[in-house]
């Protein structure tokens, strides 16, 4: 069984909500022309100001309020 092939993963929508120490990305991807799916990720800002991927985990109320409109917009691509 072949592994994941990034070239087959098509991004249909992507938008981010930025905060002081992180950003949360909301995206819709379709793999190999399959069913579009929602992906939500978090990137934390390190000491040098660069973003690094981390688990989304729990969200604050402020984060939820910022991300919900992005999720609503993403539904058009699902």
Secondary structure as the mmCIF struct_conf table of DSSP 4:
data_model
#
loop_
_struct_conf.conf_type_id
_struct_conf.id
_struct_conf.beg_label_comp_id
_struct_conf.beg_label_asym_id
_struct_conf.beg_label_seq_id
_struct_conf.end_label_comp_id
_struct_conf.end_label_asym_id
_struct_conf.end_label_seq_id
HELX_RH_3T_P HELX_RH_3T_P1 UNK A 6 UNK A 8
STRN STRN1 UNK A 9 UNK A 18
BEND BEND1 UNK A 20 UNK A 21
STRN STRN2 UNK A 22 UNK A 31
TURN_TY1_P TURN_TY1_P1 UNK A 32 UNK A 33
STRN STRN3 UNK A 37 UNK A 45
TURN_TY1_P TURN_TY1_P2 UNK A 47 UNK A 48
BEND BEND2 UNK A 49 UNK A 49
STRN STRN4 UNK A 51 UNK A 54
HELX_RH_AL_P HELX_RH_AL_P1 UNK A 61 UNK A 74
HELX_RH_3T_P HELX_RH_3T_P2 UNK A 75 UNK A 77
#
